């Protein structure tokens, strides 16, 4: 009898692990289906709905004189590519920030990176005279990077306070941005189209310049994922397991700068993507950072592209920017997180 019970224990444990792995694989498949559906909708739906056959022909055998092909190649394909890159970058940046800080309400916006990028863009418009989205990207990237360096330099000793340092950074930079905009209406007119967060007005040339940064940040995120599991147990436990905590945080900071800076440069400071997606991922696959990163990679662009598609219809024939729709979707999730029991950590 005793032998039977002892042998049943490992069997149940193995069955539970198999069930958990199967659930996670199913979640990955579903997330991939959602992403494919979002990409298809982004290419086919809009003020003028296109037949899937026309979309496919435009991609594989384009004819420049066909109107449907012009819509796909000149308008919808660039915003879809931008949405894919920005969605991946925002989501992975959020997953890394929450894992490093063990703070479930941390995201690029709450850590001051958006404010740093915004100030840099404002100064680029007013001082340098930049007027194109491709010109904004380098200033936005640099501004987000400098803000990240400031926040991590001040809060590195107490990772649990990084969000507080980020809030203080935002509080410092926002009045400066406001003062510049109030004194220059022309700068405000250009800035307001960027700051709302949108996938329009950016071409494939912008994506061609910035995709290597997204790729580098993505590779770093997957390399660091298993280390985040150690950090979740606490710094002392992570060191006891042989992990170099300082090195992990430095690499994570570099990845966050690459991802958040590039995403903000690509699509503007779209809020809450980096907050909502990691929470959804943890609901689907649990707290293992390796699976959270993998699911976030798929759900981030799916959510951003879905928000962009919704924005094409809610104010038709005009469009509502993806940043506005994403904020409407993400706000209830933020409220739910703030009211939840797990708000103290991930």
C-alpha positions, 0 to 999 in steps of 0.5 A: 500500500505504501509503495503504491502511494509513493509511486502515485505521487511522482505520477501525479506530479508528472501529469500536472507538469505535462498538463501545465506544459500543454496549457502553455503550448495551447496559449502560444498557439492561440496567441499566434492565431490572434496575431495572424488574424490581427495582421490580416485584418490590418491589411484588409480592413479599413474605410475600403475593405479589400478582398483577401485575394487582392491583398495576397496578390498585392503582396506577392505580385503587386501591380502599381496601377491597381488601386487595391494594390496601392492601398495595401502597399502604400498605406496598410503594409507600412502601418502593419509593419510598424505595428508589429515592431512597436507592439513587440517592443512595447510588450517585451519592454513591459515584461522586462521592466515588471520582472526586474522591478518585481512591480506589476504596474511598471511599464515604459510610460510609468518609468519616465521613458515616454517623457524623455522621448517626448522632451527630445522630440519637442526640442528636435522640432523647435531647436533643430527644425525636424519635421518628419517622422523619420527625423523624430525617431533618433531624438525619441530614441535618445531621449528615452535612453537618457531617461532610462539611464537616469532612472536606473542610475538613481533607482538601481540600489532599490529596484522596488522604487524604480517606478517612484523614480520614474514618476519623479522623472516624469513630473520633472520633464512634463512641465518643461515640455508644456512650457516649450509647447505653450511658447511655440504653437508651431511646435505644438501642432507638429508634436500633438500628432506624434504624442497621441501615438499612431501607426500612420504617417510612418513609412517602411523606411522608418521600419528599415532603420529601426528593426535591428534595435527591436531584434537586438532587444528581443534577443536580450529579452529571451536571453534574460528570461530565465534570470528573471525567474531568479530575481523573482525569488529575491536578490539573495536567493538569486545570488545563492543560485550563482546569478550575478544580479548586477549584471542581469539588471544592467543587461535588462536596462540595455534591453529596455532602452533598446525596446522602449526607445525604439517603440516610442520612436516608431509609434509615439508614446503609446501607453499601457501596451507594456502594462497590459500584455505581460499581465495577460501573458501571466494569466495564460501561462503562469509566472515563468518569465520564459513563457511570459516573454514568449507570449508577450512577443505575440500578444503585444503586436496583436493588441496594437494592431487590433487597436489600430483596426478598431480606430479605423471604424469608430470614427469613420470616415475619419480615424481614431489613433491607435494610442487612444484606442489602446489606452481605452482598452488598457485603462480597465486592466490597470484599474483591475491590477491596482485593485487586485491582491497581487499588486505588491509584486509579480 
